[in-house]
Amino acid sequence: MADDLFKALADPTRRTILDELADKSGQTLFEICSRLSMKHRLGMSRQAVSQHLAVLEAAGLVEPRREGRYKFHDLNTAPLRQIAERWPVPEASGPEENTP
């Protein structure tokens, strides 16, 4: 599993960006900046948000796509499945197994 994934998820601002993309995938940089500013009161420059998006892209959590002169960012949850598959939750057969 890539360390890039954990690095991307470690930052609360990047998790907020992922939350916003989960709410509405396919946003432009301008839309993401606007939502962070208005909804979360995060006063960040476009460059700072762009750098966060680059980290999320490197981890495979955000997939950019170009349409004309616009760049849209889509959420990709596939890398998150790697985490769930790496540490599966064992099925409990009874309450005695859940007790420490």
Buried (B, 14 or more C-beta within 10 A) or exposed (E): EEEBBEEBBEEEBBEBBBEBBEEEBEBEBEBBBEBBEEEBEBEBEEEBBBEBBEBBBBBBBBBEEEEEEEBBBEBBEEBBEEEEEEEEEEEEEEEEEEEE
